[in-house]
Amino acid sequence: MSITITFVDPHGKRVETACEAGDNLLRVGQAAGLPVEGTCEGQMACSTCHVIVAAEWFDR
């Protein structure tokens, strides 16, 4: 299922991009041209990407 993700950078700039449900957010952000770094390669183990997901999205 295709979904739209909205990234917000530290300056408040919004970047929308399409991806598939279950895709890796690190790789989706990088593919959208965002300078997202991930030492753990997107395994949610290091926090270098600084991606924050709002709590209301946790169960979706």
GUDOLUM-686217 format. One record per residue (C-alpha): residue number from 1; x, y, z. Coordinates in Angstrom, 3 decimals. Example, Ala and Ser with C-alpha at 12.3 -4.5 7.8 and 13.67 -1.06 7.14 Angstrom:
BEGIN
{torza = 1; px = 12.300; py = -4.500; pz = 7.800};
{torza = 2; px = 13.670; py = -1.060; pz = 7.140};
//
This chain:
BEGIN
{torza = 1; px = 0.000; py = 0.000; pz = 0.000};
{torza = 2; px = 1.436; py = 3.371; pz = -1.030};
{torza = 3; px = 1.434; py = 6.126; pz = 1.603};
{torza = 4; px = 2.681; py = 9.706; pz = 1.836};
{torza = 5; px = 5.281; py = 10.646; pz = 4.450};
{torza = 6; px = 5.932; py = 14.243; pz = 5.484};
{torza = 7; px = 9.377; py = 14.993; pz = 6.880};
{torza = 8; px = 9.940; py = 18.301; pz = 8.695};
{torza = 9; px = 13.538; py = 19.504; pz = 8.850};
{torza = 10; px = 14.998; py = 21.475; pz = 11.807};
{torza = 11; px = 14.132; py = 24.732; pz = 10.032};
{torza = 12; px = 10.467; py = 23.772; pz = 9.595};
{torza = 13; px = 10.694; py = 22.955; pz = 5.878};
{torza = 14; px = 8.234; py = 20.196; pz = 4.967};
{torza = 15; px = 9.200; py = 17.521; pz = 2.438};
{torza = 16; px = 6.504; py = 15.096; pz = 1.276};
{torza = 17; px = 7.405; py = 11.815; pz = -0.384};
{torza = 18; px = 5.623; py = 8.599; pz = -1.290};
{torza = 19; px = 6.670; py = 5.185; pz = -0.035};
{torza = 20; px = 5.232; py = 1.776; pz = 0.704};
{torza = 21; px = 3.891; py = 0.792; pz = 4.120};
{torza = 22; px = 6.748; py = -0.897; pz = 5.993};
{torza = 23; px = 9.547; py = 0.944; pz = 4.178};
{torza = 24; px = 12.580; py = 2.030; pz = 6.188};
{torza = 25; px = 12.210; py = 5.740; pz = 7.125};
{torza = 26; px = 15.964; py = 6.330; pz = 6.969};
{torza = 27; px = 16.121; py = 5.141; pz = 3.374};
{torza = 28; px = 12.897; py = 6.952; pz = 2.418};
{torza = 29; px = 14.304; py = 10.233; pz = 3.746};
{torza = 30; px = 17.615; py = 9.734; pz = 1.992};
{torza = 31; px = 15.835; py = 8.914; pz = -1.294};
{torza = 32; px = 13.876; py = 12.170; pz = -0.909};
{torza = 33; px = 17.177; py = 14.063; pz = -0.811};
{torza = 34; px = 17.262; py = 14.708; pz = 2.924};
{torza = 35; px = 20.656; py = 14.598; pz = 4.666};
{torza = 36; px = 19.585; py = 11.868; pz = 7.099};
{torza = 37; px = 22.470; py = 9.956; pz = 8.668};
{torza = 38; px = 21.983; py = 6.522; pz = 10.175};
{torza = 39; px = 24.949; py = 4.781; pz = 11.738};
{torza = 40; px = 22.810; py = 1.699; pz = 12.438};
{torza = 41; px = 21.532; py = 1.573; pz = 8.824};
{torza = 42; px = 17.933; py = 2.157; pz = 9.905};
{torza = 43; px = 17.661; py = -0.566; pz = 12.555};
{torza = 44; px = 16.406; py = 1.916; pz = 15.220};
{torza = 45; px = 19.450; py = 1.248; pz = 17.403};
{torza = 46; px = 21.515; py = 4.459; pz = 17.434};
{torza = 47; px = 19.363; py = 7.648; pz = 17.087};
{torza = 48; px = 21.830; py = 9.415; pz = 14.757};
{torza = 49; px = 19.037; py = 10.018; pz = 12.213};
{torza = 50; px = 17.058; py = 12.168; pz = 14.684};
{torza = 51; px = 13.763; py = 10.959; pz = 13.178};
{torza = 52; px = 10.939; py = 11.575; pz = 15.644};
{torza = 53; px = 7.578; py = 9.900; pz = 15.088};
{torza = 54; px = 4.584; py = 11.482; pz = 16.829};
{torza = 55; px = 3.071; py = 9.165; pz = 19.460};
{torza = 56; px = -0.331; py = 9.074; pz = 17.740};
{torza = 57; px = 1.301; py = 7.203; pz = 14.820};
{torza = 58; px = 2.858; py = 4.393; pz = 16.902};
{torza = 59; px = -0.043; py = 1.939; pz = 16.440};
{torza = 60; px = -0.530; py = 2.600; pz = 12.720};
//
